[in-house]
């Protein structure tokens, strides 16, 4: 039996520049972090006492006689690609899926890590990220960028650069005091909406081929440099990070009409009127979680102004995907 633990991520700057159609020509980068909310994947081989060969438990429970019968696309395609059979897989998470936190990629990375461990193999974080990208973008043919798989595999507060040659993960080098101050100034709220990221990503992917949208993405790309400078310069005003979040959100919501809604815009403006310096909707858009940068003396006011939403305290984490339980099995895969 193997149990893996994979964090969720929040992306601050550069979202959209992690699409291959963009970064293969222009380069790309994101500034993101993982935080202390996780998904857990429990995998073992299923004993041969049932009238089904595999059991997959997530928001549904699937019991199937062949891998081709599995409805969950990531599980089905991963099991076929890596010749996994007679599996009992259970997925649990601290936060709901389809909410802009990279949950599908966290699941993909955690599942891949568990499958390899079940076969007695240890995969490095780079390989897991690359395999998760291949699983989601090629085998499952789901639209989207490639930042999530990398962020959750590696963990931490990072700048991730993309080019036609691949990707590079560079940790943001700041003191614990400054990093903790950034963390304490960020507030996350659940809007109550969820959506299928791939549907919005398809719209975004089409939009970035337009000349005016490319200009917006190039500006969003440049903001990664600005945000990194604010973080690493100990003499810089950290509040400028929040003001820059406001700028990147207003740029992002102009890329596609599906990224925001009147209701979401109303939530954002309420937070700003209560004292937030900036913020953004996490992930592809359309719903899920907002993160706001709020100075400590304004946080009670923002909490009161958004009292109809669920506030989610969080802490940054640095570990990325990890195996928290491993027990070898006596099992011969025929």
C-alpha positions in Angstrom: 0.0 0.0 0.0 1.1 3.5 -0.8 -0.3 6.9 0.4 1.0 10.1 -1.3 0.4 13.6 -0.1 0.4 16.4 -2.7 -0.1 20.1 -2.0 -2.4 22.5 -3.9 -1.0 25.7 -5.4 -1.8 29.3 -5.9 -0.4 31.2 -8.8 0.2 34.9 -8.4 1.7 36.2 -11.7 2.3 34.9 -15.2 -0.8 32.7 -15.6 -1.5 32.1 -19.3 2.2 32.4 -20.3 2.5 28.6 -19.4 0.6 27.6 -22.6 2.9 26.0 -25.1 1.5 28.1 -28.0 2.7 31.2 -26.1 6.0 30.2 -24.4 7.4 28.3 -27.4 7.5 31.6 -29.2 7.8 34.2 -26.5 9.0 32.4 -23.4 6.9 32.4 -20.2 7.1 32.4 -16.4 4.9 32.2 -13.4 5.4 33.1 -9.8 3.5 30.7 -7.5 3.5 28.9 -4.2 2.1 25.7 -2.7 0.3 25.8 0.6 -0.8 23.5 3.4 -3.9 22.1 1.8 -3.4 18.6 0.2 -4.9 15.8 -1.7 -4.2 12.2 -0.6 -4.0 9.2 -2.9 -4.1 5.8 -1.4 -3.2 2.9 -3.8 -3.0 -0.8 -3.3 -3.6 -3.9 -5.3 -7.1 -5.3 -5.0 -7.3 -8.8 -3.5 -8.9 -11.3 -6.0 -12.1 -11.9 -4.0 -14.5 -9.7 -5.9 -16.5 -9.7 -9.1 -14.7 -6.6 -10.2 -10.9 -6.1 -10.9 -10.4 -2.5 -9.8 -12.1 0.0 -7.5 -11.7 3.8 -7.9 -13.1 6.0 -5.1 -13.3 9.8 -5.5 -16.6 11.8 -5.6 -17.9 8.6 -7.2 -17.1 4.9 -6.6 -16.3 2.9 -9.7 -16.0 -0.9 -9.7 -14.9 -2.2 -13.0 -13.9 -5.5 -14.6 -11.5 -3.8 -17.1 -9.5 -0.6 -17.2 -11.3 0.6 -20.3 -14.5 0.8 -18.3 -13.1 3.4 -15.9 -14.9 6.8 -16.3 -12.3 9.0 -14.6 -10.1 10.0 -17.6 -6.8 10.5 -15.6 -7.1 7.2 -13.8 -8.1 5.3 -16.9 -5.4 6.7 -19.1 -2.7 6.5 -16.4 -3.5 2.8 -15.6 -3.4 1.9 -19.3 -0.2 3.8 -20.0 1.7 2.3 -17.0 0.0 -1.1 -17.2 -1.6 -0.9 -13.8 -4.2 -3.6 -13.0 -6.1 -4.9 -10.1 -6.0 -1.6 -8.3 -7.9 -0.1 -5.4 -7.4 3.7 -5.5 -8.9 6.2 -3.1 -8.7 10.0 -3.4 -9.4 12.5 -0.6 -8.7 16.2 -0.4 -8.7 19.1 2.0 -10.4 21.4 -0.5 -13.0 20.8 -3.3 -12.0 20.0 -6.9 -12.5 22.3 -9.9 -11.8 25.4 -7.8 -8.7 26.9 -9.4 -6.1 25.4 -7.0 -4.5 22.9 -9.5 -6.4 20.0 -7.9 -6.5 17.8 -11.0 -2.7 18.2 -11.4 -2.1 17.5 -7.7 -4.1 14.3 -8.1 -2.2 13.4 -11.3 1.2 13.9 -9.6 0.1 12.1 -6.5 -1.3 9.2 -8.4 1.8 8.8 -10.6 4.0 8.9 -7.5 1.9 6.2 -5.9 1.8 4.0 -9.0 5.6 4.1 -9.4 6.1 3.4 -5.7 3.7 0.4 -6.0 6.1 -1.0 -8.6 9.1 -0.3 -6.4 10.3 2.8 -8.2 11.2 6.2 -6.9 10.7 9.0 -9.3 12.2 12.5 -9.0 10.0 15.6 -8.9 11.0 16.7 -12.4 10.0 13.4 -13.9 6.7 13.3 -12.0 5.9 16.8 -13.3 6.7 15.9 -16.9 4.7 12.7 -16.7 1.7 14.5 -15.2 1.9 17.1 -18.0 1.9 14.2 -20.6 -0.9 12.5 -18.8 -3.2 15.5 -18.7 -2.3 17.3 -21.9 -1.6 14.4 -24.2 -3.2 11.2 -23.0 -6.3 12.9 -21.7 -6.2 15.7 -24.3 -7.2 18.3 -21.8 -6.6 22.0 -22.6 -4.4 24.0 -20.3 -1.0 25.2 -19.3 1.8 23.3 -17.6 2.5 25.3 -14.4 0.3 23.3 -12.0 2.0 19.9 -12.5 5.4 21.5 -11.9 4.4 23.7 -8.9 2.8 20.8 -6.9 5.5 18.3 -7.7 8.3 20.6 -6.5 6.5 22.6 -3.8 7.6 26.0 -2.4 7.5 29.6 -3.4 9.0 29.6 -6.9 9.5 31.3 -10.2 9.0 28.7 -12.9 10.3 29.6 -16.4 9.1 28.0 -19.6 10.6 27.8 -23.1 10.7 25.6 -26.1 13.6 23.8 -24.4 11.6 22.9 -21.3 11.1 24.4 -17.8 13.3 25.6 -14.9 12.2 26.0 -11.3 13.9 28.7 -9.3 13.0 29.2 -5.6 12.3 32.8 -4.5 15.2 33.6 -2.1 13.8 35.7 0.7 14.1 35.6 4.5 11.7 33.6 6.6 10.5 36.9 8.1 9.6 38.5 4.8 8.0 35.2 3.5 5.9 34.9 6.7 4.8 38.6 6.3 3.7 37.9 2.7 1.8 34.9 3.9 0.1 36.8 6.7 -1.0 39.5 4.3 -2.8 37.0 2.0 -6.4 36.0 2.6 -8.2 33.3 0.7 -12.0 33.0 0.2 -14.2 30.4 -1.4 -16.7 31.8 -3.8 -18.9 28.7 -3.7 -18.6 28.2 -7.4 -16.8 25.4 -9.2 -16.1 24.8 -12.8 -14.3 22.6 -15.3 -10.9 24.4 -15.9 -10.4 22.8 -19.3 -13.5 24.5 -20.7 -12.2 27.9 -19.7 -8.7 27.0 -20.7 -9.9 26.2 -24.3 -11.3 29.7 -24.5 -8.1 31.2 -23.1 -6.0 29.1 -25.5 -7.9 30.4 -28.5 -7.8 34.0 -27.3 -4.0 34.1 -26.8 -3.5 33.7 -30.6 -5.0 37.2 -31.1 -2.5 40.0 -31.3 -4.1 42.2 -28.6 -4.2 39.3 -26.2 -0.6 38.4 -26.9 0.3 42.0 -25.8 -1.6 41.5 -22.6 0.2 38.2 -21.9 3.5 39.8 -22.6 2.7 42.5 -20.0 1.6 39.7 -17.6 4.9 38.0 -18.3 6.9 41.1 -17.4 5.0 41.4 -14.1 6.7 38.2 -12.9 10.0 40.1 -13.0 8.5 43.0 -11.1 6.9 40.8 -8.5 10.1 38.9 -7.9 12.0 42.1 -7.5 9.6 43.3 -4.8 9.9 40.0 -2.9 13.7 39.7 -3.0 14.6 43.3 -2.3 14.3 43.6 1.5 14.1 47.4 1.2 11.1 47.3 -1.3 7.6 47.9 0.0 6.0 44.5 0.2 2.6 46.2 -0.2 3.5 46.8 -3.8 3.1 43.0 -4.3 -0.6 43.5 -3.5 -1.0 46.5 -5.8 0.6 44.4 -8.6 -1.9 41.6 -8.0 -4.6 44.1 -8.7 -2.9 45.1 -12.0 -2.4 41.5 -13.2 -6.0 40.5 -12.3 -7.4 43.4 -14.4 -5.2 42.3 -17.3 -6.2 38.6 -16.9 -9.9 39.2 -16.8 -9.6 41.0 -20.2 -8.1 37.9 -22.0 -11.4 36.0 -22.1 -15.0 36.7 -21.2 -15.2 33.4 -19.4 -12.6 34.2 -16.8 -14.8 36.4 -14.6 -18.6 37.1 -14.1 -20.6 40.0 -12.7 -20.9 38.2 -9.4 -17.2 37.6 -9.2 -16.4 41.2 -10.2 -18.7 42.3 -7.4 -16.9 40.1 -4.8 -13.6 41.6 -6.0 -14.7 45.2 -5.8 -16.2 44.6 -2.3 -12.8 43.4 -1.1 -11.1 46.4 -2.6 -13.6 48.8 -1.0 -12.9 47.2 2.4 -9.2 47.7 2.2 -7.6 45.0 0.1 -4.8 46.3 -2.0 -5.3 43.7 -4.7 -6.0 40.1 -5.4 -7.0 37.6 -8.1 -9.2 34.7 -8.8 -7.0 31.6 -8.6 -6.7 29.2 -11.6 -8.3 29.5 -15.0 -11.2 31.6 -13.8 -15.0 31.2 -13.7 -15.2 30.5 -9.9 -13.4 28.9 -7.1 -11.1 30.8 -4.7 -10.1 34.4 -4.5 -6.8 35.4 -2.8 -6.5 39.0 -1.6 -3.5 41.0 -0.3 -4.7 42.8 2.8 -2.7 44.7 5.3 -3.2 43.4 8.9 -5.2 46.5 10.1 -7.7 46.0 7.2 -8.3 42.3 7.6 -11.2 42.5 10.0 -13.0 44.9 7.7 -12.4 42.6 4.7 -13.7 39.6 6.7 -16.8 41.5 7.5 -17.3 42.7 4.0 -17.0 39.1 2.6 -18.8 37.4 5.5 -21.0 35.5 3.0 -17.9 33.7 1.7 -15.9 31.0 3.4 -12.5 32.2 4.6 -9.7 29.7 4.4 -6.6 30.4 6.4 -3.4 28.8 5.0 0.3 28.5 5.4 2.9 28.2 2.6 4.6 24.8 2.3 7.9 23.7 0.8 7.8 19.9 0.3 5.7 19.3 -2.8 4.6 15.7 -3.5 5.7 13.2 -0.8 5.0 9.6 0.1 3.7 9.5 3.7 3.1 5.7 3.9 4.7 2.8 2.0 4.3 -0.9 2.7 5.6 -3.4 0.2 3.2 -6.0 -1.2 3.7 -9.6 -2.3 1.9 -9.3 -5.6 2.7 -10.8 -9.0 1.3 -8.8 -11.9 0.4 -11.4 -14.5 
